[in-house]
Amino acid sequence: MTVQRHAPPLPAIVPLIIALAQTPASPGVARIAEVETLASVAALPAHIAGTFQQLTSCQQTASGDYFIFDRRSHAVFVAPTGLDSARKLITIGAEPGRVIDPSAFDLAADGSFIVADAPGGEPRIQIFLASGSTVTAFRIPGRALPRITSGNLVLGGLTAIEYTGRSVYLSQPELGALIAEYATDGRPIRTFGDLRRTGHEGDAGVHLAMNSGLVVANPSGGFYFVFLAGVPQFRKYDAAGQLIFERHIEGPELDAFVQSLPTTWRRQRADAGELPVVLPSVQAAAADRAGNLWVATAVGVTYVYDAAGEKTRTVRFRAAGTVSPTAMSFTPGGRLLVAPGCYAFDVGRPVKGASPARNRAAFGSTR
């Protein structure tokens, strides 16, 4: 007899899982890995942070300016290095040069940026210069369907986008591959990455959700693909799209979560019919300058994997309180920016028992 586990509402399951993950080990039981806590070293001033309705992404250019994507305001803001003001750069609207129902934002090293939105429910991608001028816009065939939901957070599809300044990378498992690459004029270039087996191939909605993920360009070359739902897992690909290796994301903090993964999902009505409500296992991912992959999980811990796929660190973030990242990006100087909140973290290994000032000095002053 097959035992089916139904997905409970998110508010019921996540606090329980986080509580289990935070429970200290019993005397005589060794921890598998030490959990580091990184404290924020910078953040948006309260009078700036309070102007945003849903700060979805915060990224920094080489010149030091911060670009802030506010999904609920249908807007992109720019703030100078000092973070003492913020100017609205892109405003709400369905016409070219504005955004409506935006789902994703990404910033390239050259300062240009991309916004995915959906005027009339039809997916559109627009590329802008750092000044806010429009470079180009193109449509993506099909409808923008939510694959994975977590409260007000929607992941997958055009919410998972990677922009390098030369190409746009999307998670589009409906095309039969994990990653789709487009030229900046919207021309399809290639797809790569075999879909993983899920055991739900007969249920297209669940199967596609379990193959939705985050495409992360590796500064050392190639790509990571981090699966958003189901058993936590990631793959590493070279620049040609060939698989290098695959790793499961594991840790004692995740054990209760993985054991509670459902085998059936409730449905919700959408324009395209009924879709399964699939909760995320992973909320954000980013790669640092050395090519280490940082993966923020749904249980409030972030795991760091080196270029060989070995887990090297387990991290929690603390700002005004505990921060569970929904977006992460690295600045040109090597700091990690985390949303919500646009908190900045120095990610060098802290010195035990040292003051925050000494720890910052230990790994240099970075933006």
C-alpha positions as CSV (number, residue, x, y, z in Angstrom):
1,M,0.0,0.0,0.0
2,T,1.4,3.4,-1.0
3,V,1.2,6.1,1.7
4,Q,0.4,9.5,0.3
5,R,1.6,12.6,2.0
6,H,-0.2,15.8,1.2
7,A,1.5,19.1,1.2
8,P,0.3,21.1,4.3
9,P,-0.2,24.8,4.1
10,L,3.2,26.7,4.1
11,P,2.6,28.5,7.4
12,A,2.1,25.2,9.2
13,I,5.2,23.3,7.8
14,V,8.0,25.9,7.6
15,P,8.1,27.1,11.3
16,L,8.1,23.4,12.3
17,I,11.0,22.5,10.0
18,I,13.0,25.6,11.0
19,A,12.4,24.8,14.7
20,L,13.7,21.2,14.2
21,A,16.7,22.5,12.3
22,Q,17.6,24.9,15.0
23,T,17.3,22.4,17.8
24,P,20.7,21.9,19.4
25,A,22.3,18.5,19.4
26,S,21.9,16.3,22.5
27,P,25.0,15.9,24.7
28,G,27.3,13.3,23.2
29,V,25.9,13.7,19.7
30,A,28.3,15.3,17.3
31,R,27.1,17.9,14.9
32,I,27.9,17.0,11.3
33,A,28.9,20.5,10.4
34,E,29.1,23.8,12.3
35,V,26.5,26.4,11.4
36,E,28.1,29.8,11.0
37,T,26.1,33.0,11.6
38,L,27.0,36.0,9.4
39,A,25.8,39.4,10.6
40,S,25.0,42.1,8.1
41,V,27.5,44.9,7.7
42,A,25.3,47.3,5.8
43,A,21.6,47.8,5.0
44,L,19.2,50.3,3.5
45,P,18.4,53.1,5.8
46,A,14.9,52.8,7.3
47,H,13.6,55.9,5.5
48,I,14.7,54.3,2.1
49,A,13.6,50.7,2.9
50,G,10.2,51.9,4.0
51,T,9.5,53.2,0.5
52,F,9.5,49.8,-1.1
53,Q,6.4,47.5,-1.1
54,Q,8.2,44.3,-2.0
55,L,12.0,44.5,-2.4
56,T,12.5,41.5,-4.5
57,S,16.1,41.9,-5.7
58,C,19.1,44.2,-4.9
59,Q,22.2,44.2,-7.0
60,Q,25.3,46.4,-7.4
61,T,27.1,47.7,-10.5
62,A,30.9,48.1,-10.8
63,S,30.4,51.9,-10.4
64,G,28.9,51.3,-7.0
65,D,25.2,52.1,-7.7
66,Y,22.6,49.7,-6.3
67,F,19.7,48.6,-8.5
68,I,16.5,47.6,-6.6
69,F,13.6,45.7,-8.1
70,D,10.3,46.3,-6.3
71,R,8.0,43.7,-7.7
72,R,4.8,44.9,-6.1
73,S,5.4,48.5,-7.1
74,H,6.1,47.4,-10.7
75,A,9.3,49.4,-10.6
76,V,13.1,49.5,-10.6
77,F,15.0,52.0,-8.5
78,V,18.6,53.1,-8.4
79,A,20.5,54.2,-5.3
80,P,24.0,55.6,-5.1
81,T,26.8,53.9,-3.2
82,G,25.9,55.6,0.1
83,L,22.4,54.2,0.0
84,D,21.0,57.5,1.3
85,S,18.4,58.0,-1.5
86,A,16.7,56.0,-4.2
87,R,15.3,57.2,-7.5
88,K,12.6,55.4,-9.5
89,L,14.1,54.5,-12.8
90,I,11.5,52.2,-14.4
91,T,7.8,52.8,-13.7
92,I,4.6,50.9,-14.1
93,G,2.9,50.5,-17.5
94,A,2.3,48.1,-20.4
95,E,4.0,50.1,-23.1
96,P,7.7,49.5,-24.0
97,G,10.1,51.1,-21.5
98,R,7.7,50.4,-18.6
99,V,6.8,47.2,-16.7
100,I,3.5,45.6,-15.7
101,D,3.2,42.4,-13.6
102,P,6.9,42.0,-13.5
103,S,8.3,38.7,-12.3
104,A,12.1,38.9,-12.5
105,F,15.1,41.2,-12.7
106,D,18.8,40.7,-13.3
107,L,21.8,43.0,-13.7
108,A,24.8,42.3,-16.0
109,A,28.4,43.3,-15.2
110,D,28.2,46.1,-17.8
111,G,25.4,47.8,-15.9
112,S,22.6,46.9,-18.3
113,F,19.7,45.1,-16.8
114,I,16.7,43.0,-17.7
115,V,13.1,42.8,-16.5
116,A,10.6,40.1,-17.2
117,D,7.0,41.1,-17.1
118,A,3.7,40.0,-18.6
119,P,1.4,42.7,-20.2
120,G,-1.9,41.0,-20.8
121,G,-0.5,37.8,-19.4
122,E,1.9,37.4,-22.2
123,P,5.6,37.0,-21.1
124,R,7.9,39.8,-22.2
125,I,11.5,40.5,-21.6
126,Q,13.0,44.0,-21.8
127,I,16.6,45.0,-21.6
128,F,17.6,48.5,-20.3
129,L,20.8,50.5,-20.1
130,A,21.9,51.6,-16.6
131,S,20.4,55.0,-17.5
132,G,16.9,53.4,-17.8
133,S,16.8,53.7,-21.6
134,T,15.3,50.7,-23.4
135,V,17.7,48.6,-25.5
136,T,15.3,46.0,-26.8
137,A,12.2,44.0,-25.9
138,F,10.9,40.6,-27.0
139,R,8.1,38.2,-26.2
140,I,8.5,34.6,-25.0
141,P,5.9,32.2,-26.6
142,G,3.3,30.7,-24.2
143,R,1.7,31.9,-21.0
144,A,3.4,32.8,-17.8
145,L,2.5,30.0,-15.5
146,P,3.4,29.8,-11.8
147,R,5.3,26.6,-11.2
148,I,6.3,26.9,-7.5
149,T,4.6,29.1,-4.9
150,S,5.5,30.1,-1.4
151,G,3.1,32.6,0.1
152,N,3.5,35.8,-2.0
153,L,6.7,34.3,-3.5
154,V,6.4,32.8,-7.0
155,L,9.3,30.9,-8.4
156,G,10.2,29.2,-11.7
157,G,9.7,30.1,-15.3
158,L,10.2,33.9,-16.0
159,T,10.8,34.4,-12.3
160,A,14.1,32.5,-12.6
161,I,16.2,34.5,-15.1
162,E,19.9,34.9,-15.7
163,Y,21.3,37.8,-17.8
164,T,25.0,38.0,-18.7
165,G,24.9,41.1,-21.0
166,R,25.2,38.8,-24.0
167,S,22.5,36.2,-23.5
168,V,19.4,35.5,-21.4
169,Y,19.0,32.2,-19.7
170,L,15.6,30.8,-18.6
171,S,14.3,27.8,-16.8
172,Q,11.9,26.4,-19.4
173,P,11.4,22.6,-18.7
174,E,8.3,22.7,-21.0
175,L,10.8,22.8,-23.9
176,G,12.2,19.4,-22.9
177,A,15.4,20.8,-21.3
178,L,16.4,22.5,-18.1
179,I,17.9,25.6,-19.6
180,A,17.0,27.8,-22.6
181,E,19.4,30.4,-23.9
182,Y,18.2,33.4,-25.9
183,A,20.1,36.2,-27.7
184,T,19.4,39.7,-26.5
185,D,17.1,40.2,-29.6
186,G,14.9,37.3,-28.5
187,R,16.4,34.8,-31.0
188,P,16.5,31.3,-29.5
189,I,20.1,30.0,-29.4
190,R,20.0,26.6,-27.7
191,T,18.6,24.4,-24.9
192,F,20.6,22.1,-22.7
193,G,20.3,19.9,-19.6
194,D,18.3,16.7,-19.5
195,L,15.2,16.8,-17.3
196,R,15.6,14.7,-14.1
197,R,13.3,11.8,-13.4
198,T,10.7,12.7,-10.9
199,G,8.3,9.7,-10.7
200,H,5.6,12.1,-11.7
201,E,6.0,12.0,-15.5
202,G,2.3,11.3,-15.8
203,D,1.4,14.6,-14.1
204,A,2.8,17.3,-16.3
205,G,2.3,20.1,-13.8
206,V,4.2,18.3,-11.0
207,H,6.9,17.0,-13.4
208,L,7.6,20.4,-14.8
209,A,7.6,22.0,-11.3
210,M,10.2,19.5,-10.1
211,N,12.3,20.4,-13.1
212,S,12.1,24.2,-12.7
213,G,15.1,25.8,-11.2
214,L,17.6,28.7,-11.0
215,V,20.2,29.2,-13.7
216,V,23.4,30.6,-12.1
217,A,26.2,31.8,-14.4
218,N,29.5,30.7,-12.9
219,P,32.2,33.4,-12.8
220,S,34.8,30.7,-13.3
221,G,33.0,29.5,-16.4
222,G,29.8,27.5,-17.3
223,F,26.7,27.3,-15.2
224,Y,25.0,25.9,-12.2
225,F,21.4,24.7,-12.3
226,V,19.6,24.5,-8.9
227,F,16.3,22.6,-8.7
228,L,13.7,24.6,-6.9
229,A,11.3,21.9,-5.7
230,G,11.4,18.3,-4.6
231,V,14.6,16.6,-3.4
232,P,17.1,19.5,-3.2
233,Q,19.7,19.0,-5.9
234,F,22.0,20.9,-8.3
235,R,24.0,20.3,-11.4
236,K,27.1,21.9,-12.9
237,Y,27.5,22.4,-16.6
238,D,30.4,23.7,-18.7
239,A,30.1,26.6,-21.2
240,A,29.2,24.2,-23.9
241,G,26.2,22.9,-21.9
242,Q,27.8,19.5,-21.1
243,L,27.0,18.1,-17.6
244,I,30.1,18.0,-15.3
245,F,28.5,16.6,-12.2
246,E,25.2,16.4,-10.1
247,R,25.0,16.7,-6.4
248,H,22.2,16.3,-3.8
249,I,21.9,19.1,-1.3
250,E,22.0,17.5,2.1
251,G,22.4,18.4,5.7
252,P,20.9,17.6,9.1
253,E,19.0,20.9,8.9
254,L,17.2,19.6,5.8
255,D,16.4,16.0,7.0
256,A,12.9,16.8,8.4
257,F,12.0,18.8,5.3
258,V,13.0,16.0,2.9
259,Q,11.2,13.4,5.0
260,S,8.0,15.5,4.9
261,L,8.0,16.0,1.1
262,P,4.5,15.2,-0.2
263,T,3.6,12.7,-2.9
264,T,0.3,14.4,-3.8
265,W,-0.4,18.1,-4.2
266,R,-3.6,20.2,-3.9
267,R,-4.6,22.1,-7.0
268,Q,-5.4,25.8,-7.6
269,R,-7.3,27.2,-10.5
270,A,-5.4,29.3,-13.1
271,D,-6.1,30.6,-16.6
272,A,-4.5,27.5,-18.0
273,G,-6.6,25.2,-15.8
274,E,-5.8,23.6,-12.5
275,L,-2.1,23.7,-11.4
276,P,-0.5,21.8,-8.5
277,V,0.6,23.9,-5.6
278,V,4.3,22.9,-5.2
279,L,6.3,24.4,-2.4
280,P,10.0,25.3,-2.9
281,S,12.9,23.4,-1.4
282,V,15.3,26.2,-2.5
283,Q,14.6,29.9,-2.5
284,A,17.7,31.5,-3.9
285,A,21.2,30.8,-5.3
286,A,24.3,32.7,-6.4
287,A,27.9,32.0,-7.3
288,D,30.8,34.0,-5.8
289,R,34.0,35.1,-7.7
290,A,35.8,31.8,-6.9
291,G,32.9,29.8,-8.4
292,N,31.5,28.6,-5.1
293,L,27.8,28.0,-5.2
294,W,25.6,29.5,-2.4
295,V,22.2,27.8,-2.1
296,A,19.5,29.3,0.3
297,T,17.1,26.5,1.3
298,A,13.5,26.7,2.5
299,V,14.5,25.8,6.1
300,G,16.5,29.0,6.6
301,V,20.0,27.7,6.1
302,T,22.4,28.4,3.2
303,Y,24.8,25.7,2.0
304,V,28.1,26.6,0.2
305,Y,29.6,24.2,-2.3
306,D,33.0,24.5,-3.9
307,A,33.9,24.1,-7.5
308,A,34.3,20.4,-7.1
309,G,30.8,20.1,-5.6
310,E,31.9,19.5,-2.0
311,K,29.9,21.3,0.8
312,T,32.2,23.6,2.7
313,R,30.0,25.8,4.8
314,T,26.6,26.0,6.4
315,V,25.5,29.6,7.0
316,R,22.6,31.5,8.6
317,F,22.2,35.2,8.1
318,R,21.3,37.8,10.8
319,A,20.3,41.4,10.3
320,A,17.5,43.0,12.4
321,G,16.5,39.3,12.9
322,T,17.1,36.1,11.1
323,V,17.1,36.6,7.4
324,S,15.9,33.8,5.0
325,P,17.1,34.9,1.6
326,T,14.7,35.0,-1.3
327,A,17.3,36.5,-3.6
328,M,21.1,36.7,-3.5
329,S,23.8,38.4,-5.6
330,F,27.5,39.2,-5.2
331,T,28.8,42.7,-5.6
332,P,31.9,43.4,-7.7
333,G,33.8,43.8,-4.4
334,G,32.8,40.3,-3.2
335,R,30.1,41.1,-0.6
336,L,26.8,39.2,-0.7
337,L,23.6,41.2,-1.1
338,V,20.5,39.5,0.3
339,A,16.8,40.2,-0.3
340,P,14.5,40.9,1.4
341,G,16.0,44.0,2.9
342,C,19.0,44.6,0.7
343,Y,21.3,43.5,3.5
344,A,25.1,43.2,2.8
345,F,27.3,40.5,4.2
346,D,31.0,40.0,4.3
347,V,31.4,36.3,3.5
348,G,34.9,35.6,4.6
349,R,35.2,33.2,7.4
350,P,34.6,34.9,10.7
351,V,37.1,34.7,13.6
352,K,35.5,33.0,16.6
353,G,35.1,35.3,19.5
354,A,36.2,38.4,17.6
355,S,34.3,41.6,17.3
356,P,32.4,42.4,14.0
357,A,35.0,45.2,13.4
358,R,37.9,42.8,13.7
359,N,36.2,40.2,11.5
360,R,35.6,42.8,8.8
361,A,39.2,43.8,8.9
362,A,40.3,40.2,8.7
363,F,39.0,39.8,5.2
364,G,39.4,43.4,3.9
365,S,37.1,46.2,3.2
366,T,34.8,45.3,0.3
367,R,31.8,47.0,-1.2
